[in-house]
């Protein structure tokens, strides 16, 4: 089960002034799932208006109704085999979104699983959050307990040329559970449970 307070803690860092996101990459797809363009930039190089807009996309995943639209999924140890999606996501995370070859593989797989009949975008955010120490009285203390390194993904229909609408699907990997990263779980967001069933099945197969 997802603790709502964990998601709110991350959401509070999704502002241009406080963001833990350092890089963003993405791809635009046609209605048949073919990549129509990509980008990969340092997040702070974006104009502030673009940073705000993209953080709002990311926040859609985190502010979704927990344990309903946003759910916890356990990753089995057996699924972490060579060539698995988890090996790919771990490689993308370890490279901090700077390995375009790995990103191209990810986009190709997304396009294979999702052909919704209209153009869409898939964005990936890389972030590192210094998890602050919390005292027994729930007050914040100085220093951090750990650095939570994560990937956040959003999938959105395009409303214009290279202009995503509100995300309808996404994930946070690894999951943020009990104020720590847990690579045995992933948090998956679905605005429509049936529409993106193939993507969830691919991740959790």
C-alpha positions as CSV (number, residue, x, y, z in Angstrom):
1,X,0.0,0.0,0.0
2,X,1.2,3.5,-0.8
3,X,1.4,6.0,2.1
4,X,-0.1,9.3,0.9
5,X,2.4,11.3,3.0
6,X,5.3,9.8,1.0
7,X,3.8,11.0,-2.3
8,X,3.1,14.5,-0.8
9,X,6.7,14.7,0.4
10,X,7.9,14.2,-3.2
11,X,5.3,16.5,-4.6
12,X,6.5,19.4,-2.4
13,X,9.8,19.2,-4.3
14,X,8.1,19.5,-7.7
15,X,8.4,23.3,-8.0
16,X,11.0,25.2,-10.1
17,X,12.7,26.6,-7.0
18,X,12.9,23.3,-5.1
19,X,12.9,20.6,-7.7
20,X,15.0,17.4,-7.3
21,X,14.6,16.8,-11.1
22,X,17.9,17.3,-12.9
23,X,17.2,15.9,-16.4
24,X,14.3,15.3,-18.7
25,X,14.1,13.3,-21.8
26,X,11.2,12.2,-24.0
27,X,9.8,11.0,-27.3
28,X,6.8,11.9,-29.4
29,X,4.9,9.1,-31.2
30,X,2.5,8.9,-34.1
31,X,-0.8,7.1,-33.8
32,X,0.8,3.8,-34.7
33,X,3.5,4.0,-32.0
34,X,6.4,5.1,-34.2
35,X,8.8,7.6,-32.7
36,X,8.3,11.0,-34.4
37,X,11.0,13.0,-32.5
38,X,13.0,12.9,-29.2
39,X,14.7,15.4,-26.8
40,X,17.1,15.1,-23.9
41,X,18.1,18.2,-21.9
42,X,19.4,19.3,-18.5
43,X,16.2,20.3,-16.6
44,X,17.6,23.6,-15.4
45,X,18.4,24.7,-18.9
46,X,14.7,24.9,-19.7
47,X,13.0,28.3,-19.3
48,X,11.1,28.6,-16.0
49,X,7.8,28.4,-17.8
50,X,8.8,25.1,-19.4
51,X,10.1,23.8,-16.0
52,X,6.8,24.6,-14.4
53,X,4.8,23.0,-17.1
54,X,6.9,19.8,-17.1
55,X,6.8,19.5,-13.3
56,X,3.0,19.8,-13.4
57,X,3.0,16.8,-15.8
58,X,5.2,14.9,-13.3
59,X,3.1,15.9,-10.3
60,X,0.0,14.3,-12.0
61,X,1.5,10.9,-11.1
62,X,2.3,11.8,-7.5
63,X,-1.0,13.5,-6.7
64,X,-3.2,10.8,-8.2
65,X,-5.5,9.1,-5.7
66,X,-3.3,6.7,-3.9
67,X,-4.1,2.9,-4.0
68,X,-6.7,3.7,-6.6
69,X,-5.3,5.6,-9.6
70,X,-1.7,5.2,-8.3
71,X,-0.9,1.7,-7.0
72,X,2.0,-0.2,-5.6
73,X,3.3,-3.2,-7.6
74,X,5.8,-5.7,-6.4
75,X,8.6,-6.7,-8.7
76,X,9.4,-10.4,-8.5
77,X,13.1,-11.3,-8.2
78,X,12.6,-13.8,-11.1
79,X,11.7,-11.0,-13.4
80,X,15.0,-9.2,-13.0
81,X,16.8,-11.3,-15.6
82,X,19.2,-10.1,-18.2
83,X,17.4,-8.3,-21.0
84,X,14.4,-7.5,-18.8
85,X,12.7,-4.1,-18.5
86,X,14.1,-3.8,-15.0
87,X,17.7,-4.1,-16.3
88,X,16.9,-1.5,-18.9
89,X,15.3,0.9,-16.4
90,X,18.2,0.4,-14.0
91,X,20.6,1.2,-16.8
92,X,18.7,4.4,-17.7
93,X,18.6,5.5,-14.1
94,X,22.3,4.7,-13.5
95,X,23.1,6.8,-16.6
96,X,21.0,9.6,-15.3
97,X,19.2,9.8,-18.7
98,X,22.5,10.5,-20.5
99,X,22.6,7.2,-22.5
100,X,20.5,7.9,-25.6
101,X,20.9,4.3,-26.9
102,X,19.1,3.0,-23.8
103,X,16.4,5.6,-24.1
104,X,15.9,4.6,-27.8
105,X,15.4,1.0,-26.8
106,X,12.8,2.1,-24.1
107,X,10.9,4.3,-26.6
108,X,10.8,1.5,-29.1
109,X,9.4,-0.9,-26.6
110,X,6.8,1.7,-25.5
111,X,5.7,2.1,-29.1
112,X,5.4,-1.6,-29.5
113,X,3.0,-1.9,-26.5
114,X,1.0,1.2,-27.1
115,X,-0.8,2.2,-30.4
116,X,-3.8,4.2,-29.1
117,X,-4.8,5.5,-32.5
118,X,-3.7,9.1,-31.8
119,X,-0.3,10.8,-31.3
120,X,1.2,10.7,-27.8
121,X,4.3,11.6,-25.8
122,X,6.3,9.7,-23.3
123,X,8.5,11.8,-20.9
124,X,11.2,10.5,-18.4
125,X,12.4,12.6,-15.5
126,X,15.6,11.8,-13.5
127,X,15.8,13.1,-10.0
128,X,17.8,12.8,-6.8
129,X,16.0,13.7,-3.5
130,X,18.0,14.2,-0.3
131,X,15.6,12.6,2.1
132,X,15.7,14.8,5.3
133,X,15.9,13.3,8.7
134,X,12.6,13.3,10.6
135,X,12.6,13.2,14.4
136,X,10.4,11.1,16.6
137,X,8.2,14.1,17.1
138,X,7.8,14.3,13.3
139,X,9.8,17.6,13.1
140,X,12.4,18.0,10.3
141,X,16.0,17.8,11.4
142,X,19.2,19.0,9.7
143,X,20.9,16.6,7.3
144,X,19.6,13.7,5.2
145,X,19.1,10.0,5.7
146,X,19.8,9.0,2.1
147,X,19.6,10.2,-1.5
148,X,16.6,8.7,-3.3
149,X,17.4,8.4,-7.0
150,X,14.4,7.9,-9.2
151,X,12.9,7.8,-12.7
152,X,9.4,9.2,-13.2
153,X,7.6,8.5,-16.5
154,X,4.5,10.1,-18.0
155,X,2.5,9.2,-21.0
156,X,0.2,11.8,-22.5
157,X,-2.0,12.3,-25.6
158,X,-0.7,15.1,-27.8
159,X,-3.0,18.1,-27.9
160,X,-0.9,19.9,-30.6
161,X,2.4,19.5,-32.3
162,X,4.8,18.3,-29.6
163,X,2.4,19.6,-26.9
164,X,1.3,16.9,-24.4
165,X,-2.0,17.0,-22.6
166,X,-2.6,15.8,-19.0
167,X,-0.8,12.5,-18.4
168,X,-3.0,9.4,-18.5
169,X,-0.3,6.9,-17.5
170,X,3.0,7.0,-15.6
171,X,5.2,5.4,-13.1
172,X,7.7,6.1,-10.3
173,X,10.7,3.7,-10.1
174,X,11.9,2.6,-7.7
175,X,8.9,3.1,-5.5
176,X,9.2,5.6,-2.6
177,X,8.0,3.6,0.4
178,X,8.3,4.5,4.1
179,X,10.5,7.5,3.0
180,X,13.1,5.4,1.2
181,X,13.6,4.0,-2.3
182,X,12.5,0.4,-2.6
183,X,13.6,-1.3,-5.9
184,X,11.4,-4.2,-5.1
185,X,8.4,-2.1,-6.0
186,X,7.2,0.3,-8.6
187,X,4.3,2.9,-8.3
188,X,2.1,2.9,-11.4
189,X,-0.4,5.6,-12.3
190,X,-3.4,4.9,-14.6
191,X,-6.2,7.4,-15.3
192,X,-7.9,4.6,-17.3
193,X,-7.3,1.1,-16.1
194,X,-8.2,-0.7,-19.3
195,X,-6.6,1.7,-21.8
196,X,-3.0,1.1,-20.7
197,X,-3.4,-2.5,-19.7
198,X,-0.7,-3.6,-22.2
199,X,1.9,-1.2,-20.7
200,X,1.3,-2.4,-17.2
201,X,1.4,-6.1,-18.3
202,X,4.7,-5.4,-20.0
203,X,6.2,-3.8,-16.9
204,X,4.9,-6.5,-14.6
205,X,5.2,-9.6,-16.8
